[in-house]
Amino acid sequence: MNILKNYAAGLSLAVLFANTVTVKAQSTQNPPQLGKNSIKEVIAAMTLQEKVTLLVGSGKAPKPKPAGNGKPGVSNGWVPEPPMIGHTETKVPGAAGNTTAIPRLGIPSMVLSDGPAGVRISPTRKGDSTHTYYATAWPVGTLLASTWDPQVVNTVGKAFGNEVKEYGVDILLAPGVNIHRNPLNGRNFEYYSEDPLVAGTIAGALINGIQSNGVGTSIKHFVANNQESNRNYNNSIVSERALRELYLKVFRIGISASNPWTVMSSYNRVNGVYTAQRKDLLTTVLRDEWKYKGFVMTDWGGGYDWIAEMNAGNDLIMPGRPDQIETLINAVQHDSLSVKVLDRNVEHMLNIILKSPSFQKYAYSNKPDLKAHAEIARKAATEGMILLKDQGHVLPISHSVKTIAAFGNATYNTIPGGTGSGEVNKAYVISIYQGLTNAGYQPDESLKNAYTQYFQNAKTGQQPRRRSFGEMPTSDSLLNATVQHNDVALITIGRNAGEGNDRNLENNYKLTAEEKQQFKTIADAFHAKGKKVIAVLNIGGVIDMNEWQDNADAILLAWQPGQEAGNAIADVLSGKVNPSGKLATTFPVNYEDVPSAKNFPGTPANHPEQVVYQEGIYVGYRYYDSFNVKPMYEFGYGLSYTDFALSNLKLSSATFNGTVTATVNVKNTGKIAGKEVVQIYVTAPAKTIDKPTQELKAFGKTRLLQPGESQQLTFIIKAADLASFHTDNSEWITDAGKYEVKAGISSRDIKQTATFNVPKSIMVEKDHKAVQPEVAIDELKAKR
């Protein structure tokens, strides 16, 4: 009965607001118009209902939520959502949502689209059978971060933003910049790194590229949304220092570098309060301390107290429902919500609407240059691929190699990107098999036919559906034939994940026993004939490398490279492109070595209501380096087909005076043109506060250096870069003492060192106390 009453109420609200939402002002004589009159004049002319409807979106509804009080685990049936407000036209089918138009005042609706890895719209449209509306599937975020090259990422952003604009979208709901706290996070492929400097810098480059087209972005998910398990209710319990130095810092770096039009608050609670409802997060930190000028929106259906969201500074509620409008209007009428708060939030939105293509009446073409963009995607993909192993210089593949035995489901069904909001309706995906063929190699045709038949049988139910078919077993007869007729074996390991669920430890992070045994069987057969084995990792996140990697002579980490995957992988395998990618996230020896392994995804394990960030600031390499835990492949690691030498590290001064400039020379000492990434780590004195052994403070990538060619890289380090957050006084302080600067090619491969001295401590910034945990956290402490 309660369900029926709620549903009836939703219907009556929908009728009410569909009929009244385009309210005419009492005076019909020449109301002010956005763009012609000042924003304050427009706001003054708005009715209460117009203000509220502008702050509540009119997009598609999320899935129904559990009935009850919105607390974790409370559910007494499913309540149907009320129908959407119907007055705003959906211009772009498949887009995530719209803001509300107020034509009377010249305020258009803006279109918001998903798109961490490409504009997410429908490829077909009702009544239009003559066109398809494909978008480029770009390399995933983790691959882009692995380029360590903001220029490459900015180029992707410019092309990406062109598609946003030409498909009639105003704001792209991207990028996602959440820290890689744990490798099992199902959305890590969308995100960039375990390190805030890398992630924030790459995000800023992408945002600048996208927004150069006159469209907007929404940096997300703000903040501490580092898992998918029970993401709508889970409470992230984290210290203010860890928040400030890691989880907030990545947003601060990205925002300061690019000024995204919007920020998206996350689903989860942080220290007991939903992020969309935290004034100290959205106003005190974001606006007062960081001086952010755009607007803040909820994630789709995020938060549960809409009045608190308005007061907190969450300007736009998405996707929008009639009952939310009614609630806010009633709150104003009954003095629990101030009109001044509405006016402030409306002003934030109107400032952005003025810049939008919809306001500018841009005549979008629906015809971006997808062919040109595919080439940009292909090049970017090669820049972020990482050579993990190359024993005996198996790669690049020798010119004498013609025939290749290509094993692995993902060789033929290559994974361009992850699932959920990160999916893209693309025109095609180049498989690894196709890429090898396009590059002039001869992949074994009988092996390809066997996989094709296997996939067909699995789809028709003739094959057990083990974890998306499971890997095709290779019979002895087929294996013997491929060994006999091919020069080399290539084995692709595929893994996928996405929004809504975290990865399974046993069969997604780890290889199954069958996979490991098959890899060994294939490798043994080829090695017995003196033939080499190459592994390609077509994955979205870190995987376990134990028990199988020793059987491979070479390993290329290709990540999920977008729609040109196969061509890009072939470019690197063949030597057309020399790999220059570096790990932006650590590969541990064992999952148990991950500092958050003991408390991910929280408690209770099957439906976590809270997760304690007990590792504090010791995430990724900060933990492995400080606690002497050997990784499988360390942060910043990546091989090349050539060799480089770093030399002549110099500092501008031995005494710090506001800034210090470091220069280092990089020389290609090998025989092939290539690029190198120089990483600058700093070891700071730890007299007043616990600190990691070292932290990344700067990085740079060379141009393509010819054999024997050198380039000098320059890095500027400021006091703010060296400061740690002291919670007791809410101060960022650069301690006095000796600082060691380390120039390396990974966190564990340091080539040059130098030192400078800070004569006296520097208070860099005084902040407010904000987003503090309600309970004490027994955080990790390093001993130095």
Residue pairs with C-beta under 8 A, 6 or more apart in sequence:
2 67
2 77
3 67
3 77
3 78
3 79
3 80
6 67
6 79
6 80
7 79
7 80
7 82
9 82
9 323
10 80
10 81
10 82
10 83
10 321
10 322
10 323
11 82
11 83
13 82
13 322
13 323
13 326
14 82
14 83
14 84
14 85
14 86
14 322
16 322
17 53
17 85
17 322
17 325
17 326
18 85
18 86
18 87
20 49
21 49
21 53
21 85
21 87
21 100
21 325
22 87
22 102
22 103
22 104
23 47
23 49
23 50
24 104
25 31
25 45
25 47
25 104
31 45
31 104
31 105
32 38
32 41
32 42
32 44
32 45
32 105
33 42
33 105
33 106
34 42
34 105
34 106
34 107
34 350
34 353
34 354
34 359
35 106
35 354
35 359
36 106
39 347
39 350
39 351
39 354
40 347
42 105
42 106
42 107
42 350
43 51
43 343
43 346
43 347
43 350
45 105
46 54
46 102
46 105
46 346
48 329
48 332
48 339
48 342
49 325
49 329
50 102
50 104
50 105
51 339
51 342
51 343
51 346
52 325
52 328
52 329
52 332
52 342
53 85
53 100
53 102
53 325
54 99
54 100
54 102
54 107
54 346
54 349
55 310
55 315
55 316
55 317
55 328
55 342
55 345
55 346
55 349
56 85
56 100
56 316
56 317
56 320
56 321
56 324
56 325
56 328
57 97
57 98
57 99
57 100
57 112
57 297
57 316
57 317
57 318
57 319
57 320
58 84
58 85
58 87
58 88
58 97
58 98
58 99
58 100
58 109
58 319
58 320
59 84
59 95
59 96
59 97
59 98
59 112
59 300
59 318
59 319
59 320
60 84
60 96
60 97
60 319
61 81
61 84
61 319
61 321
62 81
62 300
62 301
62 319
64 78
64 79
64 80
64 81
65 79
65 232
65 301
66 74
66 75
66 76
66 78
67 75
67 76
67 77
67 78
67 79
68 74
68 75
68 76
70 233
70 304
71 233
72 230
72 233
72 234
72 235
72 607
72 609
73 233
73 607
73 609
81 321
82 321
82 322
82 323
83 322
84 319
84 320
84 321
85 100
85 320
85 321
85 322
85 325
87 100
87 101
88 98
88 99
88 100
88 101
88 109
89 98
89 101
89 109
90 98
91 98
91 109
91 111
91 168
92 111
92 113
92 121
92 167
92 168
92 169
93 121
93 122
93 125
93 126
94 113
94 120
94 121
94 122
94 123
94 425
95 111
95 112
95 113
95 114
95 120
95 121
95 169
96 112
96 113
96 114
96 120
96 173
96 300
96 318
96 319
96 421
97 112
97 300
97 318
97 319
97 320
98 109
98 110
98 111
98 112
99 109
99 110
99 112
99 316
99 349
99 353
100 109
100 320
101 107
101 108
101 109
107 350
107 353
108 353
108 356
108 358
108 359
109 358
110 170
110 171
110 352
110 353
110 356
110 358
111 168
111 169
111 170
111 171
111 358
112 169
112 170
112 171
112 172
112 173
112 218
112 318
113 119
113 120
113 121
113 164
113 167
113 169
113 171
113 172
113 173
114 120
114 173
114 174
114 421
114 422
115 135
115 160
115 164
115 172
115 173
115 174
115 421
115 424
116 140
116 141
116 173
116 174
116 175
116 176
116 190
116 421
116 422
117 137
117 138
117 139
117 140
117 141
117 190
117 417
117 418
117 422
117 423
117 424
117 562
118 135
118 136
118 137
118 138
118 160
118 163
118 417
118 424
118 426
118 562
119 135
119 136
119 160
119 163
119 164
119 167
119 169
119 172
119 424
120 135
120 421
120 423
120 424
120 425
121 133
121 135
121 167
121 169
121 425
122 133
122 425
123 132
123 133
123 134
123 425
124 132
124 133
125 131
125 133
131 366
132 427
133 167
133 366
133 425
134 370
134 425
134 426
134 427
135 163
135 167
135 368
135 370
135 424
135 425
135 426
136 159
136 160
136 163
136 368
136 370
136 373
136 374
136 377
136 424
136 426
136 562
136 563
137 377
137 416
137 417
137 424
137 426
137 429
137 562
137 563
138 144
138 156
138 160
138 377
138 380
138 417
138 424
138 562
139 156
139 377
139 380
139 381
139 384
139 417
139 559
139 560
139 561
139 562
140 189
140 190
140 417
140 418
140 422
140 540
140 559
140 560
140 561
140 562
141 175
141 176
141 189
141 190
141 191
141 192
141 202
142 180
142 188
142 189
142 190
142 191
142 192
142 193
142 540
142 541
142 559
142 560
142 584
142 585
143 380
143 381
143 384
143 385
143 559
143 560
143 561
143 581
144 152
144 153
144 156
144 192
144 202
144 206
144 380
144 384
145 192
145 193
145 198
145 199
145 202
145 384
145 584
146 384
146 385
146 386
146 557
146 559
146 581
146 582
146 583
146 584
146 638
147 153
147 202
147 380
147 383
147 384
147 580
147 581
147 701
148 198
148 581
148 582
148 584
148 677
148 699
148 701
149 383
149 701
150 201
150 202
150 204
150 205
151 205
152 379
152 380
152 383
153 202
153 205
153 206
153 209
153 380
154 205
154 206
154 208
154 209
155 209
155 376
155 380
156 206
156 209
156 376
156 377
156 380
157 205
157 206
157 207
157 208
157 209
157 210
157 211
157 212
158 209
158 210
158 212
158 213
159 209
159 372
159 373
159 376
159 377
160 172
160 206
160 209
160 210
160 373
161 172
161 209
161 210
161 211
161 212
161 213
161 215
162 213
162 368
162 369
162 373
163 368
163 370
163 373
164 172
164 210
164 213
164 215
165 213
165 214
165 215
165 357
165 362
165 364
166 364
166 365
166 366
166 367
166 368
167 364
167 366
167 368
168 357
168 364
168 366
169 215
170 215
170 216
170 356
170 357
170 358
171 215
171 216
171 217
171 218
171 261
171 262
171 352
171 356
172 210
172 215
172 216
172 217
172 218
173 218
173 220
173 264
173 421
174 206
174 210
174 217
174 218
174 220
175 190
175 192
175 203
175 206
175 207
175 217
175 219
175 220
175 254
176 187
176 190
176 191
176 220
176 221
177 191
177 192
177 199
177 200
177 203
177 219
177 220
177 250
177 251
177 254
178 185
178 187
178 191
178 220
178 221
178 224
178 225
178 226
178 247
178 250
179 191
179 193
179 194
179 195
179 196
179 199
179 226
179 246
179 247
179 250
179 619
180 188
180 191
180 192
180 193
180 194
180 541
180 584
180 585
180 619
180 620
181 194
181 226
181 227
181 596
181 600
181 613
181 619
182 226
182 227
182 594
182 596
182 597
182 600
182 601
183 503
183 509
183 541
183 542
183 585
183 588
183 591
183 594
184 227
184 502
184 503
184 505
184 509
184 541
184 591
184 600
184 601
185 191
185 226
185 227
185 228
185 502
185 503
185 541
186 227
186 228
186 418
186 497
186 498
186 499
186 500
186 501
186 502
186 503
187 228
187 418
187 420
187 422
187 497
187 498
187 499
188 497
188 540
188 541
188 542
188 585
189 417
189 418
189 422
189 497
189 498
189 540
189 541
189 559
189 560
190 418
190 421
190 422
191 199
192 198
192 199
192 202
192 203
192 584
193 199
193 202
193 584
193 585
194 584
194 585
194 586
194 619
194 620
194 621
194 635
195 584
195 620
195 621
195 635
195 696
196 245
196 246
196 247
196 249
196 250
196 253
197 253
197 696
197 697
197 698
197 699
198 584
198 696
198 699
199 250
199 253
199 254
199 584
200 249
200 250
200 251
200 252
200 253
200 254
200 257
201 253
201 254
201 257
201 699
203 219
203 250
203 253
203 254
203 257
203 258
204 253
204 254
204 255
204 256
204 257
204 258
205 257
205 258
206 217
207 217
207 219
207 254
207 257
207 258
207 259
207 260
208 257
208 258
210 217
211 217
211 258
211 259
211 260
211 261
214 355
214 357
214 360
214 362
215 356
215 357
216 260
216 261
216 262
216 294
216 352
216 355
216 356
217 258
217 260
217 261
217 262
218 260
218 261
218 262
218 263
218 264
218 297
219 251
219 254
219 255
219 260
219 262
219 263
219 264
220 263
220 264
220 266
220 299
221 264
221 265
221 266
221 267
221 299
222 251
222 263
222 264
222 265
222 266
222 275
222 281
222 282
222 286
222 296
223 243
223 247
223 248
223 251
223 266
223 270
223 275
223 281
224 236
224 238
224 243
224 247
224 266
224 268
224 270
224 275
224 613
225 231
225 236
225 266
225 267
225 268
225 275
226 236
226 247
227 234
227 502
227 600
227 601
227 602
227 608
227 611
228 499
228 500
228 501
228 502
228 601
229 501
229 502
229 601
229 602
229 607
229 608
230 601
230 602
230 607
230 608
230 609
231 266
231 267
231 268
232 267
232 268
232 301
232 302
233 267
233 268
233 269
233 609
234 268
234 269
234 601
234 602
234 608
234 609
234 610
234 611
235 268
235 269
235 270
235 271
235 272
235 609
235 610
235 611
236 268
236 269
236 270
236 271
236 610
236 611
236 613
237 271
237 610
237 611
237 612
237 613
237 773
237 775
237 777
238 247
238 270
238 271
238 612
238 613
238 773
238 777
239 613
239 616
239 727
239 773
239 777
239 779
240 725
240 727
240 769
240 770
240 771
240 772
240 773
241 616
241 617
241 724
241 725
241 726
241 727
242 613
242 616
242 617
242 779
243 270
243 771
244 725
244 767
245 617
245 724
245 725
246 617
246 619
248 285
251 263
252 290
254 260
255 263
255 290
255 292
256 290
259 293
259 294
260 294
261 294
261 295
261 352
261 355
262 294
262 295
262 296
262 297
262 316
262 352
263 282
263 286
263 292
263 294
263 295
263 296
263 297
264 296
264 297
264 298
264 299
265 275
265 276
265 281
265 282
265 296
265 297
265 298
265 299
265 302
265 303
265 314
266 275
266 276
266 299
266 302
267 274
267 275
267 299
267 301
267 302
268 274
268 275
269 275
270 278
270 281
270 771
271 771
271 772
271 773
271 774
272 774
274 302
274 303
274 304
274 305
275 281
275 282
275 302
275 303
276 282
276 298
276 299
276 302
276 303
276 309
276 312
276 314
277 303
277 304
277 305
277 308
277 309
277 312
277 314
278 312
278 771
279 311
279 312
279 313
280 768
280 770
280 771
281 312
281 770
281 771
282 296
282 312
282 313
282 314
283 312
283 313
284 768
284 770
285 767
285 768
285 770
285 771
286 292
286 296
286 313
287 313
288 768
289 767
289 768
293 348
293 351
294 348
294 351
294 352
295 315
295 316
295 345
295 348
295 349
295 351
295 352
296 313
296 314
296 315
296 316
296 348
297 314
297 315
297 316
297 317
297 318
298 309
298 314
298 316
298 317
298 318
299 318
300 318
300 319
301 318
301 319
302 318
303 309
303 314
303 317
306 317
306 324
306 327
306 328
307 327
307 328
307 331
307 336
307 337
309 317
310 328
310 337
310 341
310 342
310 345
311 337
311 341
313 344
313 345
315 345
315 346
315 348
315 349
316 345
316 349
317 324
328 337
328 342
331 337
332 338
332 339
332 342
353 359
357 364
370 427
374 563
374 564
375 564
377 562
377 563
377 564
378 562
378 564
378 567
378 568
378 571
379 568
380 562
381 558
381 561
381 562
381 564
381 565
381 568
381 569
382 568
382 571
382 572
382 577
382 579
383 577
383 580
383 581
384 559
384 561
384 581
385 556
385 557
385 558
385 559
385 561
385 568
385 569
385 572
385 579
385 581
386 556
386 557
386 579
386 581
386 582
386 583
386 637
386 638
386 639
387 395
387 554
387 555
387 556
387 557
387 572
387 579
387 581
387 638
387 639
387 640
387 641
388 537
388 555
388 556
388 557
388 633
388 637
388 638
388 639
389 549
389 552
389 553
389 554
389 555
389 639
390 553
390 554
390 639
390 641
391 553
391 554
392 532
392 553
393 641
394 488
394 532
394 534
394 553
394 554
395 534
395 554
395 556
395 572
395 573
395 575
395 641
396 572
396 573
396 574
396 575
396 641
397 441
397 488
397 534
397 573
397 574
397 575
400 487
401 441
401 487
401 488
402 441
402 442
402 487
403 441
403 442
403 443
403 444
403 485
403 486
403 487
403 488
404 436
404 441
404 442
404 443
404 444
404 486
404 487
404 488
404 489
404 490
405 443
405 444
405 447
405 482
405 483
405 485
405 486
405 488
405 489
405 490
405 526
406 412
406 432
406 433
406 436
406 443
406 444
406 447
406 448
406 490
406 492
407 447
407 474
407 489
407 490
407 491
407 492
407 522
408 471
408 490
408 491
408 492
408 493
408 494
408 536
409 451
409 455
409 469
409 471
409 472
409 492
409 494
410 432
410 492
410 493
410 494
410 536
410 538
411 431
411 432
411 433
411 451
411 490
411 492
411 536
412 431
412 432
412 433
412 448
412 451
412 452
412 455
413 431
413 455
413 494
414 429
414 430
414 431
414 432
414 492
414 494
414 538
414 565
414 566
415 494
415 495
415 496
415 538
415 539
415 540
415 560
415 565
416 424
416 426
416 429
416 560
416 561
416 562
416 563
416 565
417 423
417 424
417 540
417 560
417 562
418 496
418 497
418 498
418 499
418 540
418 560
419 496
419 497
419 498
419 499
420 498
420 499
420 500
421 499
422 498
422 499
423 498
424 563
426 563
427 563
428 563
429 563
429 565
429 566
430 438
430 563
430 564
430 565
430 566
430 567
431 565
431 566
432 490
432 492
432 536
432 538
432 565
432 566
432 569
432 570
433 443
433 448
433 566
434 566
434 567
435 565
435 566
435 567
435 568
435 569
435 570
436 443
436 490
436 566
436 570
436 573
437 443
438 566
438 567
438 570
439 567
439 570
439 571
439 573
439 574
439 576
441 570
441 574
444 482
444 485
444 486
446 478
446 481
446 482
447 478
447 482
450 472
450 478
451 472
454 463
454 469
454 472
455 469
457 463
458 464
458 465
458 469
463 469
464 470
467 507
467 512
470 512
470 514
471 512
471 514
471 515
471 518
473 514
473 518
474 518
474 521
474 522
479 521
479 522
479 525
480 525
482 489
483 489
483 525
483 526
483 528
483 529
483 531
486 531
487 531
488 526
488 531
488 532
488 533
488 534
489 522
489 523
489 526
489 531
489 532
489 533
489 534
490 533
490 534
490 535
490 536
490 573
491 519
491 522
491 523
491 533
491 534
491 535
491 536
491 552
492 535
492 536
492 537
492 538
493 511
493 515
493 519
493 535
493 536
493 537
493 538
493 539
493 543
494 538
494 539
495 503
495 508
495 538
495 539
495 540
495 541
495 543
496 540
496 560
497 503
497 508
497 540
497 541
502 601
503 509
503 541
505 591
506 512
509 541
509 542
509 543
509 544
509 591
510 543
510 544
510 591
511 519
511 543
511 544
511 547
511 548
515 548
516 547
516 548
519 535
519 548
519 551
519 552
520 548
520 551
522 533
523 533
523 551
523 552
524 551
526 532
526 533
527 533
532 553
532 554
533 551
533 552
533 553
533 554
534 552
534 553
534 554
534 555
534 556
534 573
535 549
535 552
535 554
535 555
535 556
536 555
536 556
536 558
536 569
536 573
537 543
537 555
537 556
537 557
537 558
537 559
538 558
538 559
538 560
538 561
538 565
539 557
539 559
539 560
540 559
540 560
541 585
542 585
542 586
542 587
542 588
543 587
544 590
544 591
545 587
545 632
545 633
546 589
546 590
546 632
549 555
556 569
556 572
556 573
556 579
557 581
557 583
558 565
558 568
558 569
558 572
561 568
561 569
562 568
570 576
571 577
572 578
572 579
575 641
575 672
578 640
578 641
578 642
578 672
578 673
578 674
578 675
579 638
579 639
579 640
579 641
580 638
580 640
580 674
580 675
580 676
580 677
580 701
581 638
582 636
582 637
582 638
582 677
582 679
582 745
582 746
583 633
583 634
583 635
583 636
583 637
583 638
583 746
584 635
584 636
585 620
585 635
586 620
586 621
586 624
586 631
586 633
586 634
586 635
587 631
587 632
587 633
588 594
588 624
588 629
588 631
588 632
589 630
589 631
589 632
591 597
593 624
593 629
593 631
594 600
595 615
595 618
595 619
595 623
595 780
596 613
596 614
596 615
596 619
598 614
599 611
599 612
599 613
599 614
600 611
601 608
601 611
602 608
602 609
602 610
602 611
602 612
603 609
603 610
603 611
612 777
613 777
614 777
614 778
614 779
614 780
615 623
615 779
615 780
616 777
616 779
616 780
617 692
617 779
618 626
618 627
618 692
618 780
618 782
620 635
621 631
621 634
621 635
621 636
621 696
621 747
622 692
622 693
622 695
623 629
623 692
623 780
624 630
624 631
624 634
624 635
624 747
625 692
625 693
625 694
625 747
625 748
626 692
626 693
626 782
626 784
627 780
627 782
631 748
634 746
634 747
634 748
634 749
635 696
635 746
635 747
636 677
636 679
636 696
636 744
636 745
636 746
636 747
636 749
637 746
637 747
637 748
637 749
638 677
638 746
640 670
640 674
640 675
640 676
641 670
641 672
641 674
642 668
642 669
642 670
642 671
642 672
642 673
642 674
642 707
643 668
643 669
643 670
644 666
644 667
644 668
644 669
644 670
644 674
644 676
644 705
644 745
645 666
645 667
645 669
645 751
646 664
646 665
646 666
646 678
646 743
646 744
646 745
646 751
646 752
647 664
647 665
647 667
647 751
647 752
648 663
648 664
648 665
648 752
649 662
649 663
649 664
649 741
649 743
649 752
649 753
649 754
650 662
650 663
650 664
650 754
651 660
651 661
651 662
651 741
651 754
651 755
651 756
652 659
652 660
652 661
652 662
653 660
653 756
654 755
654 756
654 757
655 756
655 757
655 759
656 719
656 739
656 756
656 757
656 758
656 759
658 718
658 719
659 716
659 717
659 718
659 719
660 716
660 717
660 741
660 756
661 714
661 715
661 716
661 717
662 680
662 698
662 714
662 715
662 716
662 717
662 741
662 743
662 754
663 712
663 713
663 714
663 715
664 678
664 712
664 713
664 715
664 743
664 752
665 710
665 711
665 712
665 713
666 676
666 678
666 702
666 705
666 710
666 711
666 712
666 713
667 705
667 708
667 709
667 710
668 674
668 676
668 705
668 706
668 707
668 708
668 709
668 710
669 707
669 708
670 707
671 707
672 707
673 704
673 705
673 706
673 707
674 704
674 705
675 701
675 702
675 703
675 704
675 705
676 701
676 702
676 705
676 745
677 699
677 700
677 701
677 702
677 745
678 699
678 700
678 701
678 702
678 713
678 743
678 744
678 745
679 696
679 698
679 699
679 743
679 744
679 745
679 746
679 747
680 696
680 697
680 698
680 699
680 715
680 717
680 741
680 742
680 743
681 694
681 695
681 696
681 697
681 741
681 742
681 744
681 747
681 750
682 694
682 695
682 697
682 717
682 721
682 722
682 739
682 740
682 741
682 742
683 693
683 694
683 739
683 740
683 742
684 691
684 695
684 722
684 724
684 735
684 737
684 739
685 691
685 735
685 736
685 737
685 738
685 739
686 735
686 782
686 784
687 735
687 737
688 726
688 733
688 735
688 761
689 724
689 726
689 733
689 735
690 781
690 782
691 724
691 782
691 784
692 782
693 782
693 784
694 742
694 747
696 747
697 715
697 717
697 721
697 722
698 715
698 716
698 717
698 721
699 715
700 713
700 714
700 715
702 711
702 713
703 711
705 711
717 741
719 734
719 762
719 764
720 732
720 734
720 764
720 765
722 734
722 739
722 758
723 732
723 733
723 734
723 762
723 764
723 765
724 732
724 733
724 734
724 735
725 731
725 732
725 767
726 732
726 733
727 772
729 766
730 766
730 767
730 768
730 769
731 763
731 764
731 765
731 766
731 767
732 763
732 764
732 765
732 767
733 761
733 762
733 763
733 764
734 758
734 761
734 762
734 764
735 758
735 761
736 758
736 759
736 760
736 761
737 757
737 758
738 755
738 756
738 757
739 755
739 756
739 757
739 758
740 753
740 754
740 755
741 753
741 754
741 755
741 756
742 750
742 752
742 753
743 750
743 751
743 752
743 753
744 750
744 751
744 752
745 751
